[in-house]
Amino acid sequence: SAVMRHVADLVPDPAGRLVPIGLASFLIGFFTLVSKKHAVSQIVGILLVDNGIALFAFLVTSGVPIMVEFGVSLDVLLVIAVLQVLAARMQAKFGALDVDQLQELHD
């Protein structure tokens, strides 16, 4: 709180008072990321870290800096990783990822 008060004072906008929330979101996400063993909890941790960084950068710079753009790229990479895991599980369970072959399972 005492450290972030100095950072919040550097931002002239009233939104600067919200800077500690961005840092808190980052720290909570990092704690969740390193302390949980379940994949879903780690994904939530990664998203909290990413959104905490984006919120902090957005509030400090009062705009959309390149750091926010990197955060969006990180979100896209996270979605790709989750889809890759789901595709691998589908292939292990059903033996194929071809939509026509998977449709035959429905029939």
N, C-alpha and C positions, 0 to 999 in steps of 0.2 A: 504494500500500500504506500509506504513512504517513498519507495523507489519510483513507482509508477506515477506518483503525484508530480514529480519533477518532469517526467516525460509528458504527462498530460498538460502541464503548464507551458510546454514548448509549442503546443498546437493552439493557435489563436482562436479557432472556431469553438463554438459550444460543444460540438461533437468530440472535441478533444477529451472531454471528461469521460467518454465511453472507451477510451483506449485501454484501460485496465481490463475491460470485458474481453477484448480481443486477445490480450495476453493470457487471461485466465482460461479462455477457451482453448488456446494452444497448449497450455500446461496440463489441463484436464485431459485433453486428447492424447498428449504424449504419455501421461501416466496410464491411461487406459490401454494405450498401445503396448507399453512395455510390461504391464502387470497381468494382462489377461492372456489366457492360452487358447480361447475359442476364436475361430476365424471371424465370426460375425462381430465379436467385440473388438477385434483388431481392425476390422474394416471401419467400424464406428470411430475408433481412435484415429485412424488415418484421416477420415473425413473431418473430425473435430480439429485436428492439427492443421489441415489444409484451410478450413474455414476460419480458424483463429488467425492464421497468417494473413489471409485475405482481408479479414476485418481490421486487423491491426494496421496493415499497409494502407487500406482505404481511408481509415480515420486519420492516420498521421499525415498522409499526403493530400487529403481532401480531393481525391480524384481516383482515376483508375491507372495505377502504375503498372509497370511490367511485371511486378511481383504477383499481382492479381491475375495477369494473363498466364503466368506460370502455374498458378493455382488451378485455373481452369484446365490447363493441359494435364496437370496431375489428376484431376477428377476424371478426365477422359481415359487416362492410363489405368486408373483404378477400375473403371467400368470394363475396360478390355480385359483386365486380369480376372475379374469376377466372371465374365462371360467365358473366358478360357477354362476356368475351373469347372463351371457348369457343363461346358461342352465335353470336357474330359470325363466327367462323371456320367454323362449321358452315353458316351461312347463305351465306357466300361460296363454300364448296365445293359444297354441295348445292342451293342456291337457295331453300331453305325450312327452316323450323323446325317445321312441322306434323308430328306424330308419324305420322299416317296416310300422308303423302307419303314420309316417311323409311322407313316400313315397306315401301313399294313398292320401294325400292332393294334391300331384302333379298330380295324375291321375284324 
